[in-house]
Amino acid sequence: MSINKKNYSRPEAGGMPDMQKSHDDRNIAIDKVGVKDIRYPIVVMDKSKEQQQTVARINMYVDLPHHFKGTHMSRFIEILNQYHGQVSIDRMNTMLSDMKTHLEASSAHLELEFPYFIEKQAPASGARSLMEYQCRMQGSLAEDYDFLLGVTVPMTSLCPCSKEISARGAHNQRSAVTVEIRYTDHIWLEDLIEWVEECGSAPVFSLLKREDEKVLTEQAYDNPMFVEDVVRAVTQRLLKVPEVTWFRVACENFESIHNHSAYAMVERSKPGDRG
């Protein structure tokens, strides 16, 4: 799809002054200024269906030199609308370049958060259902282009301590594992989600029959994990993926018998990563 470039540098309309271009004498540059929380349709690459359409929450920012009073907020929306719903990972670099050019900035930032759906099959009954995952794409362009892919994966974790000290059962909790990566070659969201799901006590499904509940309950009991175990397991898995050059993995356990969450985080760079 070709994008029709517009000239966003307009003369003053009807003689009205351009207040954003007026001089500011406080000598304070702004790192990020722009628009936040725009809902907009995007297209995401789907491993099994080629493309998946979803709706993202989008943030768009540029830097602002110290001598300008403000930026032109409407231009962010104009740039976004030029893509007519075809916002995608392979266009982020071009969009960022447009933002720099038309907003006369030296750096631009684009953040997208969106639901992504994968069909999953229950372990015993074979029942199929769509599972939702919250995903993120974050791109920045200054002198170089930087891109991060992220996903939050829900899972079950069962407490090893509770299992060890209890005569009957063990407490478990819903866990949310958030992973962000930089990479050198394309990585499917489906693969990243699968790598993370393998690292919990048991996966989570949107549809389960009784026989499935039995399988997953027993699977979690046989595979107890602290929050520390989860982030270490995900770290080990990502270190085996040669395309991944940097990652951050964080796990939050929403405790079932405590009035707090448990949390752990690991961040790693591999040789050659710019981050």
N, C-alpha and C positions, 0 to 999 in steps of 0.2 A: 504494500500500500504506500503510495507516495504522499508525503505531507506537504500541503500548500503553505509555504512560508509567508508570513505577513510582516509588514513593517510596523513594529509596535512603537516606534519613536514618532509620536504624533505631535503636531503643533498644538498650541493652546487652542482648545475648542471654544469658539464663540468669544474669544478674548479673555477666557477665564484663566487665572494664574495657575501654574503647576507647582503646588505647594511642596510636593515631594522633592522637587529639584532645588528648592530654596536652600540656602546655606545654613549649616548648623555650626556654631562656633564653640561647642563644648569639647571638640577634639576626641570624641569617643566613637570608634568604629564598632559595628555590631556584627557578631559572628554569624547569627542566623536570624533572618526575619522573613515572614511569608504567611502562608495560609495553612490551617491545620484542620484535620478531621473532615475532609471532603469525601462524600460517598460517590463512588464512580465505578462503572463496569470495566472489568479488565479481562484479559485472556491469559490463561496459564497453560503451559505444556502439560499434557496428560499422557502418562506412559502407555495406557491401554487404549485411549480414545483420541489421541493426538492433541486435542484441545479441550479445556474445560472453562466455561464462562462463569465468572463469579463477580461479586461486588466488593470492592476494597474501600477501606478508609485510608485516605491519602494525605500526607503532609508534604508541603513543598516550601523550601527555604533557599535563600541566597544570603551572601554576606552584603553588608552595606558600608561603604567608605565613610569615614568620620565627617566629611564635609557635606554629605547629603542629609536632609532632614528625614526623608522617608523613602520607601520603595513603592512601586505601583502594584498594589495588591491585585487589581483586575487582570493584570497581564499573566499571572499564574493560571487563572481559570481559562483565559484565552488560549494559552499554550496547551493546556490539558484538553480543551475542546477540539483542538486541531487533530487529535488522534482518534476522535469519534468512537470511543469505546475499545480501540485496539491498543490500549496500554498493555505492554507485556515486557518480559524480562529482556528480550532482544532489542527493545526500543528505549530502554532506560538511558543508555549512554547518549542517544540522540536528543531525548527530552532534556537531559541535564545540560547539554550543549546549547539548546534553544533557550533555556532559562538563563544561562550565563550571558548569552548574546543580547537577548531582548530586555533583560533587566540590568544590563551593564555591570555585571558582577564578576568577581574573580573566582568564586566558588559557588556550587549549587548542590542541593541535597534533596533527595526524593525518597520518601518512606511509604511503603504500602503494607497494610495488614488486611488479611482476607481469609474467609473460610474455604477450605479445600476438602472435597469429599472423595472417599475411597470405598469401594464395595468390599466388604469383608464377609467371610464365611465362618459361622459358628463352629467350634471344634468338634462337637459330637453330632448335633442334629443337621448340620450343614445349612442351616437357615442363613439366608443372605440379607444384608442390610447395609445402608450407607453410614459410614462413620465420618464425623466432622473433625478436622484438625485446623487449628489456627496457625496460619503461616505468615511470614514476613519477608519482604525484600527491601533492602536499603542500599541506595546508590549515592555516591558522592563524586563530584568532578571538580577538581581544582587544576593543578598541572597534570595529574594522573587520575585515572578512573578507578574507583574502588567499589566493590559490590559484596554484600553479605546476604546469604540466604538463611532463613530461620524457620523453626517450626516448634510448636508446643504439643507434646504427645502425652495423653493421659495413660496411666497404667495403675496396676494394683501393686502395693508392696506390703509384705507381711513382716512383722517385727521379730527378728531372731531372738532378742532377749525375752519377749513375751512367750515365745514358743518354748524356750529353754526352761523357764521358771514356772510355767503354768501346768497344772495337772490335766486341764481340759482346754483345748483350743489355743488360739493366739490372736491378738488383735491385729487388724490390718487397716490400711487407709488408702484413699485415692491419692495418687502422686501425679504431679505435673512436671514433666521433664522438658525444659526449653533448651534447644540447641541452635547455635548460630555458627555458620561456617564460611570460610573463603575457600575457593577451589580453582584449579587450573583448567578443568574440563567439565562438561555438563554433568550434573548429578540430579537424578530424578527425585522429586519430592517423595514418591512412593518408596524408593530405596532408603532414603534418609529416615523416613518414619519407621520402616521395617527394622533398620539397624538399632534404633532407639527402643522399639517395643521388645526386642529380644533381651533387653537388659533389665527388665523388671521381674517381680515375682510372678506376675501374670498380666496378659493384655486386657484391654477393655473393649467391649462390643456394645453396639446400640440395641441389638436384639439377641436374646438368649432364651433357650428352652431349659427345662429342669435338668435334662441330661448335660447340657452345656455348663450350667451353674455348678454341677457336681465336679466336672472335669477341671474347671478353672479354680474352684475352691481348693481342690486337692493339689493342683499345680502350684498355687501360691504357698500352701502349707509345706510342700516339699522344697520350696525355693525361697526361704526367708531372706530378706535384704534390708539393711539399714539404708538411710538416705545416702550415706557415704559409699555403700556398696554400689548403688545405682550409678552415681557419677563416675566412679572408677571403672565400672563395666562399660559405660558409654565411651569413656576416654580410650579404653583398650580397643574398642571396636573402631573408633574413628582413626586411631593411629595406624590401623591396617589399611586404610583407604588412601592410596597414593595421590589421588586428585585433591584431597583436602590438605590445604597448606596452613590453616589456622582454624581453631574452633574454641567456642565457649559452651560448656554444658552446665546447666543448673537444674537442681531438683528441689521441689518443694513438696513435702508430705503434709497433707491436711489431716492431722492426727485425729483418731477416733476416740481416744480416751484422755487426751491432753487438751488444754485450752490454749494451744499455740501450734504453729507449724514447725516442722523440722526442715532445715535447709542446708544444702551443700553446693559448691561451685568449683569447677576446674576450668582453667584457660590455658591453652597450649599453642605454640607456634612451631611449625616445621621449618627446616632450612629453606631459605629462598622467599619466605613470606614477607610482604611489604608491611604487614600490620605489626 
